[in-house]
Amino acid sequence: MQPETSKPSILAGPWQQLVLGIVCMACVANLQYGWTLFVAPIDAKFHWGRAAIQVAFSVFVFVETWLIPIEGYLVDRYGPRWVVMSGAALVALAWALNSVAASLTLLYVAAALGGIGTGCVYGTCVGNALKWFPGRRGLAAGCTAAGFGAGAALTVVPIANMVESSGYQHTFLFFGVLQGAILCLMALGMIKAPDRHDRATASQRVSTRADSTPAQVLRTPVFWVMYAMFVLVAAGGLMLASSLAPIAKDLGIDRQPVQLLGFALPALSFALSLDRVLDGAGRPFFGWVSDRIGRENTMCIAFGIGAVALYMLSRFGSDPVGFVIFTGVYFGVFGEIYSLFPATQGDTFGSQYAASNAGMLYTAKGTASLLVPLAAYVSATRGWVAVFWVAMGFNVAAAMLALCVLKPMRARWLAMDTGGHRHVLKADSVPADVC
């Protein structure tokens, strides 16, 4: 495989590449956000139990996230095109296997393949956005992540209808082939970003101009604080995203009609569609806000709103309208972790290794996914309200860490710059007291 070169092309521009990345992200969104629609039909056919089926979701997320640093390295070295093409093939294969899986083993294998494929696409598109928009990382990462958050909104209802009319197996096969084909087409237009130095945004936010290698990044306490915060917030969001359909069913409101905003839909379908729309809209919005008021301040605001939404969900979630509104508010602020954390690491560690470094941070999502089966257990023994309270506590802790720990720690780290440029440190020379 030879490194890509930026040949003259009508697609060789930041905004063109951003659009291609958004479309690619939308094509893999259903592997995560559409999964909840398949849990009950799979269980009804094979009676494996929800907890066992949800292990497939954890496998998918774990593999997706933990291999992204490797995929990010390939993007940094060779460019985005062939990494996305490989991801397209794996995504199509994974859903095709899901359509014929008659054992948990094959379901887990398909989940692993889907995780690799989604990681190829996700890591490439986010890393590429950070490279093409060094001065507006929050907005670029947010718009790219919005494709992953809102992409499923376009297909939630069609998938639900197809599962109902044609069965979940036909739905897996149809959408797997469709999404894989679109990914291949988009990949043909993706181009490696030209080398450039970081520049400040219009608001002159503080960021590093040096480029820290992955080995150097792993030696910094700043990275591990961000990692811990990412795990806390992602754990709650993944619990709800993977269990929204079972939650609605257990509360007895999944099919109850809801009239809101001029629409009338069953509560579950309404919640899934609204959640995806608000999730997608929140990612670029909070990214844009963070470009202006700072990453940590924005994190604290978003995490705090999420905690309030979870509290309200624990109180009023059994009401169909309350369920739709408060899950919508929660996911509207949850998705910003996928724009703010990549942007924050780009500000802190530079652009040259942005895909690799963002990939390492993104593995926090894989760590968080290990708690998804635990949520099914807690709900079975203590009810869904207990799950909501656990997620609320995670959000509150992350909000406090953002302001009280990460903000001063990053300020000290960035203050190590001399004349606006950080000295490139060897992996063994990063000071232990940098925080």
VOGU-3710 file (C-alpha; in Angstrom, 3 decimals, decimal comma):
1> mqpetskpsi> 0,000/0,000/0,000  1,478/3,355/-1,050  0,819/6,619/0,793  -1,815/8,763/-0,888  -0,881/12,070/-2,440  -3,170/15,076/-2,638  -3,683/15,189/-6,411  -5,663/18,107/-7,896  -9,350/17,299/-7,510  -12,626/19,101/-7,019
11> lagpwqqlvl> -12,857/17,127/-3,778  -9,451/18,285/-2,494  -10,817/20,840/-0,070  -11,746/20,918/3,642  -15,493/21,249/3,176  -15,718/18,610/0,448  -13,799/16,160/2,600  -15,971/17,028/5,594  -19,138/16,175/3,648  -17,695/12,840/2,506
21> givcmacvan> -16,778/12,016/6,087  -20,268/12,872/7,351  -21,906/10,589/4,772  -19,523/7,763/5,698  -20,317/8,170/9,382  -24,060/8,062/8,661  -23,577/4,737/6,878  -22,139/3,027/9,961  -24,379/4,668/12,571  -26,952/1,872/12,483
31> lqygwtlfva> -24,438/-0,715/13,638  -24,597/0,990/17,038  -27,808/2,986/17,217  -30,002/0,603/15,235  -28,948/-2,431/17,254  -31,626/-1,937/19,911  -34,318/-2,694/17,284  -32,906/-6,191/16,717  -32,495/-7,344/20,346  -36,124/-8,340/20,970
41> pidakfhwgr> -36,655/-10,110/17,592  -33,427/-12,099/18,009  -34,435/-13,096/21,536  -37,933/-14,030/20,370  -36,488/-16,364/17,728  -33,679/-18,045/19,691  -34,470/-17,286/23,374  -30,837/-16,591/24,223  -31,715/-13,875/26,733  -31,142/-10,138/26,510
51> aaiqvafsvf> -27,923/-10,148/28,522  -26,323/-12,757/26,226  -27,455/-10,908/23,100  -26,169/-7,592/24,458  -22,715/-9,138/24,781  -22,611/-8,821/20,983  -23,102/-5,065/21,378  -20,241/-4,905/23,869  -18,028/-6,941/21,529  -18,869/-4,581/18,673
61> vfvetwlipi> -18,068/-1,413/20,629  -14,988/-2,892/22,303  -13,432/-4,045/19,019  -14,471/-0,862/17,225  -12,740/1,373/19,709  -9,664/-0,634/20,690  -8,463/-1,074/17,115  -8,945/2,563/16,117  -5,380/3,536/17,163  -4,043/1,005/14,625
71> egylvdrygp> -6,468/2,231/11,986  -5,517/5,802/12,862  -1,864/4,937/12,308  -2,738/3,589/8,851  -4,615/6,814/8,080  -1,700/8,964/9,270  0,687/6,951/7,111  -1,293/6,025/3,992  -4,310/8,314/3,873  -8,032/7,674/4,306
81> rwvvmsgaal> -9,215/6,026/1,084  -8,167/2,406/1,478  -8,893/2,307/5,190  -12,514/3,312/4,529  -12,778/0,853/1,623  -11,693/-1,951/3,947  -14,210/-0,811/6,520  -16,993/-0,867/3,918  -16,347/-4,510/3,081  -16,304/-5,531/6,753
91> valawalnsv> -19,497/-3,621/7,561  -21,405/-5,317/4,742  -20,027/-8,733/5,738  -20,934/-8,235/9,409  -24,593/-7,487/8,752  -24,806/-10,307/6,217  -23,567/-12,703/8,910  -26,062/-11,260/11,386  -28,812/-12,157/8,946  -27,911/-15,866/9,095
101> aasltllyva> -26,491/-16,157/12,634  -28,078/-19,143/14,374  -25,690/-19,208/17,327  -24,326/-16,704/19,801  -20,809/-17,491/18,580  -21,575/-16,361/15,032  -23,418/-13,314/16,383  -20,309/-12,338/18,341  -18,027/-12,946/15,333  -20,243/-10,692/13,223
111> aalggigtgc> -20,145/-8,067/15,965  -16,330/-8,165/15,987  -16,128/-7,795/12,195  -18,630/-4,949/12,306  -16,594/-3,300/15,034  -13,411/-3,435/12,949  -15,226/-2,035/9,924  -16,901/0,762/11,866  -13,608/1,628/13,543  -11,954/1,963/10,133
121> vygtcvgnal> -14,610/4,447/9,071  -14,985/6,319/12,348  -11,277/6,731/13,079  -10,558/7,800/9,512  -13,300/10,399/9,260  -12,663/12,040/12,636  -8,888/12,052/12,137  -9,258/13,453/8,631  -11,525/16,243/9,886  -9,006/17,242/12,575
131> kwfpgrrgla> -6,280/17,432/9,927  -8,293/19,456/7,375  -9,594/21,947/10,006  -6,746/22,693/12,439  -8,290/26,045/13,375  -11,861/24,833/13,902  -11,440/21,383/15,348  -14,504/21,542/17,569  -16,837/22,366/14,699  -15,214/19,905/12,268
141> agctaagfga> -15,142/17,009/14,726  -18,693/17,840/15,759  -20,030/17,861/12,204  -18,271/14,571/11,455  -19,522/12,942/14,636  -22,993/14,286/13,834  -23,121/11,908/10,904  -22,705/9,032/13,352  -25,229/10,474/15,789  -27,903/11,614/13,355
151> gaaltvvpia> -27,279/9,154/10,544  -29,479/6,554/12,166  -32,349/9,067/12,400  -32,956/8,684/8,665  -33,263/4,917/8,885  -34,695/4,144/12,326  -38,294/4,107/11,112  -37,519/2,222/7,843  -35,533/-0,381/9,777  -38,279/-0,755/12,391
161> nmvessgyqh> -40,902/-1,119/9,639  -38,825/-3,644/7,710  -38,175/-5,700/10,836  -41,926/-5,720/11,444  -42,920/-6,576/7,861  -40,025/-8,699/6,534  -38,227/-9,906/9,634  -34,953/-8,867/11,227  -32,839/-11,217/9,065  -33,911/-9,639/5,773
171> tflffgvlqg> -33,399/-6,194/7,331  -29,835/-7,026/8,367  -28,939/-8,188/4,846  -30,597/-5,308/2,984  -29,127/-2,499/5,051  -25,725/-4,170/5,309  -25,314/-4,305/1,543  -26,744/-0,790/1,078  -24,474/0,819/3,667  -21,388/-1,011/2,389
181> ailclmalgm> -22,013/0,137/-1,181  -22,413/3,788/-0,209  -19,218/3,642/1,879  -17,228/2,313/-1,082  -18,465/5,163/-3,255  -17,595/7,828/-0,677  -14,154/6,336/-0,044  -13,142/6,910/-3,656  -13,279/10,665/-3,085  -11,395/10,837/0,214
191> ikapdrhdra> -7,980/12,515/0,124  -5,191/12,874/2,653  -4,955/16,368/4,146  -1,869/18,455/3,282  0,680/19,074/6,014  0,154/22,369/7,808  0,897/24,076/11,107  -1,863/24,552/13,625  -3,390/27,989/13,806  -5,634/29,629/16,400
201> tasqrvstra> -9,329/30,155/15,835  -10,921/33,570/15,527  -11,396/33,536/19,284  -7,654/32,895/19,767  -8,228/29,825/21,912  -5,098/28,342/23,430  -3,678/25,236/21,782  -0,347/23,585/21,238  1,542/23,935/17,967  3,739/20,938/18,600
211> dstpaqvlrt> 2,988/17,399/17,527  3,232/14,757/20,244  3,651/11,154/19,173  1,314/8,477/20,583  4,133/7,219/22,828  4,591/10,712/24,282  0,841/11,187/24,727  0,513/7,981/26,741  3,051/9,339/29,233  0,989/12,434/30,056
221> pvfwvmyamf> -1,499/12,608/32,967  -3,594/15,001/30,840  -4,468/12,162/28,475  -5,525/9,806/31,264  -7,795/12,371/32,904  -9,538/12,868/29,555  -9,719/9,093/29,208  -11,399/8,654/32,597  -13,932/11,380/31,830  -14,696/9,818/28,450
231> vlvaagglml> -15,344/6,431/30,099  -17,719/7,916/32,671  -19,934/9,731/30,182  -19,784/7,101/27,443  -20,817/4,334/29,855  -24,160/5,975/30,587  -24,853/6,783/26,957  -24,054/3,278/25,727  -26,243/1,741/28,426  -29,222/3,777/27,245
241> asslapiakd> -28,503/3,539/23,510  -28,302/-0,250/23,574  -31,302/-0,693/25,881  -33,785/1,967/24,803  -36,188/-0,547/23,260  -36,097/-2,923/26,278  -36,538/0,066/28,622  -39,622/1,272/26,758  -41,030/-2,241/26,620  -40,456/-2,886/30,332
251> lgidrqpvql> -42,121/0,439/31,154  -45,066/-0,556/28,972  -44,897/2,521/26,756  -43,106/1,295/23,626  -46,275/1,249/21,480  -48,200/4,057/23,180  -48,882/6,972/20,797  -47,177/10,309/21,398  -48,191/13,570/19,736  -45,396/16,103/19,867
261> lgfalpalsf> -43,948/18,780/17,590  -46,647/18,121/15,025  -45,849/14,394/14,770  -47,708/11,351/16,035  -45,676/8,162/16,501  -45,373/5,260/18,946  -43,264/6,348/21,908  -40,285/4,108/21,086  -40,098/5,070/17,401  -40,529/8,744/18,323
271> alsldrvldg> -37,799/8,557/20,967  -35,335/6,761/18,681  -35,831/9,254/15,852  -35,734/12,351/18,076  -32,729/11,051/20,006  -30,736/10,591/16,816  -31,662/14,034/15,478  -30,774/15,827/18,710  -27,666/13,703/19,206  -26,470/14,658/15,741
281> agrpffgwvs> -27,340/18,336/16,137  -25,665/18,561/19,532  -22,274/17,398/18,294  -21,455/20,298/15,944  -23,297/22,769/18,190  -21,253/21,992/21,285  -18,120/21,737/19,154  -18,808/25,242/17,860  -19,521/26,503/21,372  -16,291/24,982/22,657
291> drigrentmc> -14,306/26,796/19,953  -15,505/29,993/21,625  -15,861/29,447/25,369  -13,355/26,624/25,866  -13,500/22,838/25,854  -13,725/22,236/29,587  -16,398/24,886/30,189  -18,525/23,343/27,441  -18,021/19,846/28,851  -19,209/20,948/32,288
301> iafgigaval> -22,363/22,524/30,851  -23,209/19,526/28,669  -22,504/16,902/31,330  -24,588/18,873/33,836  -27,576/19,056/31,479  -27,223/15,308/30,891  -27,347/14,630/34,625  -30,539/16,677/34,974  -32,128/14,837/32,027  -31,320/11,469/33,609
311> ymlsrfgsdp> -32,839/12,574/36,906  -36,009/13,684/35,130  -36,073/10,392/33,236  -35,941/8,499/36,531  -38,959/10,507/37,732  -41,104/10,790/34,606  -39,763/8,140/32,219  -42,832/5,942/32,615  -44,918/8,628/30,911  -44,658/8,279/27,100
321> vgfviftgvy> -44,247/12,023/26,512  -41,729/12,336/29,336  -39,800/9,368/27,981  -39,546/10,966/24,529  -38,623/14,432/25,818  -36,017/13,493/28,425  -34,268/10,816/26,374  -34,102/13,437/23,615  -32,529/16,006/25,947  -30,063/13,443/27,262
331> fgvfgeiysl> -28,850/12,295/23,864  -28,783/15,902/22,678  -25,932/16,559/25,116  -24,413/13,067/25,280  -22,999/13,015/21,748  -20,787/16,044/22,320  -18,132/13,766/23,840  -17,416/12,619/20,283  -16,604/16,164/19,207  -15,139/17,749/22,332
341> fpatqgdtfg> -12,687/15,021/23,296  -11,105/14,655/19,821  -10,891/18,453/19,557  -9,346/18,723/23,019  -6,691/16,137/22,280  -5,945/17,877/18,968  -5,509/21,195/20,773  -3,242/19,555/23,311  -1,134/17,197/21,222  -1,150/18,630/17,676
351> sqyaasnagm> -2,269/17,594/14,179  0,448/15,362/12,745  -0,601/12,301/14,740  -4,192/13,440/15,263  -5,804/10,262/13,910  -3,632/7,978/16,054  -3,982/10,074/19,197  -7,732/10,524/18,776  -7,967/6,771/18,258  -6,196/6,073/21,535
361> lytakgtasl> -8,583/8,360/23,380  -11,557/6,799/21,616  -10,707/3,413/23,130  -12,365/4,800/26,264  -15,649/4,045/24,536  -14,608/0,388/24,340  -13,805/0,362/28,027  -17,199/1,903/28,754  -18,948/-0,749/26,640  -17,968/-3,396/29,191
371> lvplaayvsa> -20,600/-1,913/31,500  -23,489/-2,476/29,050  -24,252/-6,081/30,112  -23,974/-4,900/33,734  -26,813/-2,446/33,043  -29,021/-5,343/31,937  -28,227/-7,132/35,209  -28,868/-4,048/37,373  -32,160/-3,392/35,602  -33,274/-6,972/36,197
381> trgwvavfwv> -32,505/-6,807/39,918  -33,146/-3,168/40,829  -35,036/-1,695/37,885  -34,184/0,882/35,241  -34,350/3,773/37,705  -31,169/2,445/39,328  -29,449/2,450/35,936  -30,521/6,074/35,378  -29,075/7,084/38,751  -25,756/5,378/38,074
391> amgfnvaaam> -25,463/7,174/34,722  -26,411/10,462/36,414  -23,611/10,016/38,938  -21,137/9,392/36,141  -22,160/12,650/34,457  -21,826/14,687/37,631  -18,360/13,259/38,307  -17,215/14,033/34,748  -18,519/17,608/34,964  -16,548/18,220/38,154
401> lalcvlkpmr> -13,409/16,672/36,656  -13,670/18,938/33,614  -13,505/22,163/35,611  -11,573/21,186/38,726  -8,962/18,828/37,263  -8,690/18,865/33,476  -8,845/22,630/32,989  -5,940/23,559/35,311  -3,969/20,479/34,260  -4,202/21,354/30,562
411> arwlamdtgg> -3,307/24,973/31,316  -0,065/23,820/32,931  0,655/21,454/30,043  0,135/24,168/27,423  2,198/26,617/29,472  5,208/24,442/28,710  5,199/26,010/25,218  8,017/28,436/24,605  7,222/31,332/22,317  4,023/29,608/21,163
421> hrhvlkadsv> 5,821/26,375/20,221  6,122/23,300/22,385  9,458/21,590/22,601  9,095/18,074/21,186  9,771/15,816/24,146  11,123/12,335/24,131  8,776/9,744/25,579  10,931/9,391/28,687  11,370/13,108/29,248  7,773/14,156/29,985
431> padvc> 7,787/15,589/33,506  5,869/13,533/36,036  4,411/16,639/37,671  2,991/18,103/34,444  -0,439/18,151/36,055
//
